[in-house]
Amino acid sequence: MSDLYRCLPAVDRVLDHLGKEPALSLVPRPLLKDLVNTFLELRRKDIAAGRITDARELAEERLYVDMQAFVRAGVAPRFRRVLNATGVVVHTNLGRSLLAREAVQAVNEACAHYSNLEFDLRTGKRGSRYSHVEELLRRITGAEAALVVNNNAAAVLLTLETLASGQEVIISRGQLVEIGGSFRIPDVMAKSGAVLREVGATNRTHLYDYEQAVNENTGALMRVHTSNFRVIGFTKDVSLVELRNLADHHHLPVIEDLGSGALVRLSGLDGEPLVQEVVRDGADVVTFSGDKVLGGPQAGIIVGRTEYVERIKRNPMNRAMRIDKMTLAALEATLRLCLDPEQARQAVPTLRMISTPFETLKSRAGRLARLLRTELGESAVVGTRKDESRVGGGAFPEKGLPTVLVEVTPCSCSVDALRDALLHVDPPLVGRVERGALCLDPRTLEGEEFALVAKAIKAALIGPDSEFSF
Ligand SMILES: *Cc1c(COP(=O)(O)O)cnc(C)c1O
């Protein structure tokens, strides 16, 4: 065993060797040294554990190949592009919405140059960052005023803190939603300083439940969109219009957390309220996400009556949740596209993916399957099958979007091994494993990505070494 240890090269010798590699020449020397030391330490552990027993496994040329791969992986950016073949459009773990080309350009422009972020070009004096999107949001939603913050969780917290801190907020038991990632309405309410006053039952809440709960310490009535679950069967909800009447009677604001906040009608997803409808039906303050089915950047959007939105804007907490200039640029560009719903359905990736027709998906699945058969040859069996895609992001949980999947069944390894190997190729590919096959949904892959998908699977099937050949 001690002979095996002696086969390992000295660190300086390795550094000299790797330093000559053009691909590694820009790696800072201390980082390179750390990675080499870690690599050699792992080999020593392999020897100690009896995983390496033959000196040939430690031959220099072989060691250098592995070490290069290790170093490259060690210096590669951690936050990187991934191929989403899951068919989940607003995939929370894979970055939710992709930006439209126009929005990407706006981000580039905003961060490469100075801008009028808080500078009024008409007066030459200090301006407001919110003004860039406020008019657009008013026009699209019909609301009197608008404000944008970092995300919708912030929008809800800020709204409650401003309008109802120290007071009771009445909400139906059926709407005490948990969104995931620890966003729960009762917890957010508690953090805002508002007191949760839940009424009704899980499945049924009546107008009289709200009516009986109103008292001199009531600060607001709230509705929360049950984005990610449905209660079916013997159910009853109080409509916004009914709640509006009650609120008017007691001079209370109605807050509606819409969650997804669609601005554009999408076929197959009707029955979901658009933001403009909720505004029209009388919500005083509506909050929604920028990167769910709006299809823009991560942001929380607050629209509603001027008296309330102005108070929210002036809340010192707003400063801590402030939207940054890149987000603002992307949001403005996305909203401009939404001025024309038809244009938005074409240009905004989330909307385009959700509304891709079945026939288009079928022919794209056929094209991807043919490409994979050519590229993978004998190493896998490729087929197609009808299935459903999901909107994701906790939106429309019960609505499947008809699609055609490409199924890849590897011939010489398990499908789980293929799925795992695909996480280590470049770019990594995330699909679904179902019915013993790796399933790829063309809905969330751009046409230009098919070649990358084929390369990724080929690399994963042929082995980790091949990954560096492309
Ligand atoms: C998603 C969601 C949120 C949180 O929005 P983020 O943009 O993720 O902060 C809040 N409320 C509802 C109803 C949601 O669906």
The ligand as an SDF file (V2000), in Angstrom:
LIG
                    3D

 15 15  0  0  0  0  0  0  0  0999 V2000
  -46.1930   32.3370   -5.4340 C   0  0  0  0  0  0  0  0  0  0  0  0
  -47.0960   32.9950   -4.4790 C   0  0  0  0  0  0  0  0  0  0  0  0
  -46.6000   33.9110   -3.5360 C   0  0  0  0  0  0  0  0  0  0  0  0
  -45.1290   34.2270   -3.4240 C   0  0  0  0  0  0  0  0  0  0  0  0
  -44.6670   34.8480   -4.5860 O   0  0  0  0  0  0  0  0  0  0  0  0
  -43.0800   34.9530   -4.8580 P   0  0  0  0  0  0  0  0  0  0  0  0
  -43.0110   35.7220   -6.1310 O   0  0  0  0  0  0  0  0  0  0  0  0
  -42.5930   33.5620   -4.9480 O   0  0  0  0  0  0  0  0  0  0  0  0
  -42.4910   35.6770   -3.7200 O   0  0  0  0  0  0  0  0  0  0  0  0
  -47.4890   34.5030   -2.6790 C   0  0  0  0  0  0  0  0  0  0  0  0
  -48.8110   34.2140   -2.7320 N   0  0  0  0  0  0  0  0  0  0  0  0
  -49.3330   33.3440   -3.6140 C   0  0  0  0  0  0  0  0  0  0  0  0
  -50.8080   33.0690   -3.6050 C   0  0  0  0  0  0  0  0  0  0  0  0
  -48.4920   32.6990   -4.5330 C   0  0  0  0  0  0  0  0  0  0  0  0
  -48.9950   31.8420   -5.4150 O   0  0  0  0  0  0  0  0  0  0  0  0
  1  2  1  0
  2  3  1  0
  2 14  2  0
  3  4  1  0
  3 10  2  0
  4  5  1  0
  5  6  1  0
  6  7  2  0
  6  8  1  0
  6  9  1  0
 10 11  1  0
 11 12  2  0
 12 13  1  0
 12 14  1  0
 14 15  1  0
M  END
$$$$
